[in-house]
Every structure is written in structure tokens, then in C-alpha cells.
Amino acid sequence: MRALTIDVVSDVVCPWCLIGVRRLEQALATFPDVDATIRLHPFLLDPSTPEEGVDLREHLQKKYGVPAAQMFTRVEAAARESGIPLDFKKVTRGVATTRAHTLLRHAKDKGTQRALNDALLDAYFLEGRDIGNLDVLVELASAHGFDADAARALLRDEAELKATRAEAAAVAAQGISGVPFFVFGERFALSGAQPVDALQMVIERALEAPKTPIEIAPE
């Protein structure tokens, strides 16, 4: 088996991250001889979102000055091309994601980070659940290696939430302003929800190239 580490910077309420992560999985499926370790890093798409969340359509209209439906149509079409049944009629709330990212930080040591990230994306985008809600997060965490009481305590721990915000700020300070953002083999970076063939090309390049300083892979 060939080993490959892939760092993924994303947010669980970013629809392009949903698409990008699914395309990455599709690309990796074409490399049966590759043992991929995916490491997730937090990005706060909108750090100003209050804990109780906001009406998604009103928020997007105010932020971008165009009807949310115009943005949804493009994203839904891209999702369907990748086999994802994304329907924004189910997604009504914009939610804060610091708590979700805090769970993902701790899921790494449990070996469930990748699966929990998928569960969070599915819950929000495909089931329309409020993944900023404490009870929803505890339920999802409990299915991915967490004790329910411990998860609840973790999500109420302000020091843990502060650590998550600090990690997200450190990622942003590196110049990453859009997600998803991928780094393959600690050498080749790729930004955006790229097509599967583009991901395949960079995976192969990362597997074959000698270790060199990180560079931006062609899109």
C-alpha cells in the first residue's frame, strides 16, 4: 500500500466543502492501493454567526445582496453532478460551527474524525438538521466514539471552544480565505471543489513526487 496524508480545511456548513469532500472520496476510490490519512482543520465560514443561528435566506440576502435561491441553484446542480441529493428547501438555518469543529478536533484521537465530518455534512445539508444545536451534536457524537455526557461537557467548555477558534484563526492567518482547501502529501495545495479528475491528478503527483516545499497544484 502507498501512504498519503491529505489535509482538508473546511467548514461543515459550506456546501462546496460537502461537494469537495465527496469528490475527494470518489477520487480516492480509484486508488485502491493507497492508504489515505485525511486530517481535517477548522474554518469558520462566518465567525459572527450567533449560537442560536440565523435565518439562512435572510442572512445570505443581506450579506451578498442577491436572492439566496440564485446561489442555491448553482450549488444544487454541482452537487447532483457528484451524486449528492442536495435540496436547499431542507436547509433553513445558518448555524455557528465552533462546537461542531470542537467535536471534530477530539474525534481525531478517536479515529472517527472522517466519519463524523461526513455525518455532520449529511445532517445539515441532506437532513436539514441544526448542527449548531447541542442536543443534535451530542447525538451525532455518540454514534462516533463519544460518551454522550462527555460530549455535552466538552461542548460547554469555553476553553475548548476558545481553542477551536484559535486553530481556525491560525489557519486563516496562513492566507487560506476560501474552502475547501486541500494539501496533498504536505506538498501540493489545491483550492475549491475541484473535479474528480483534477483531484486524481494531484493525488498521483503527490504519491510520485519527492518531498519538496509546498506549491500550488494546477487547477
Buried (B, 14 or more C-beta within 10 A) or exposed (E): EEEBBBBBBBBBBBBBBBBBBBBBBBBBEEBEEBEBEBEBBBBBBBEEBEEEBBEBBEBBBEEEEEEBEEBBEEBBEBBEEBEBEBBBEEBEBBBBBBBBBBBBBBBEEBEBBBBBBBBBBBBBBBEBBBBBBBEBBBBBBBEBBBEEEEBBEBBEEEEBBEBBBEBBEEBBEEEBEEBBBBBBBBBBBBBBBBBBEBBBBBBBBBBEEEEEEEEEBEE
